[in-house]
Amino acid sequence: MKLYEGKNLGDSMKNCQNLLSLKLQGNMIDDDLFRFVVNGIQYNYSIIELDFSHNLISDEGYNARW
């Protein structure tokens, strides 16, 4: 996934209030991509399951402030 794709996905998550599950395992998502995606997800109150397993997200990425 490229940075602009991560930003587009994050922006889409802000307006997609019917989504319950998002599974992005094994997509080579790194810290920068993770920040873009989570930036949008934080405004989505319908998601109850997230799966970012098997990506390239470091502890710094998980602990970053959005």
Order of alpha helices (4+ residues) and beta strands (2+ residues): alpha-beta-alpha-beta-alpha
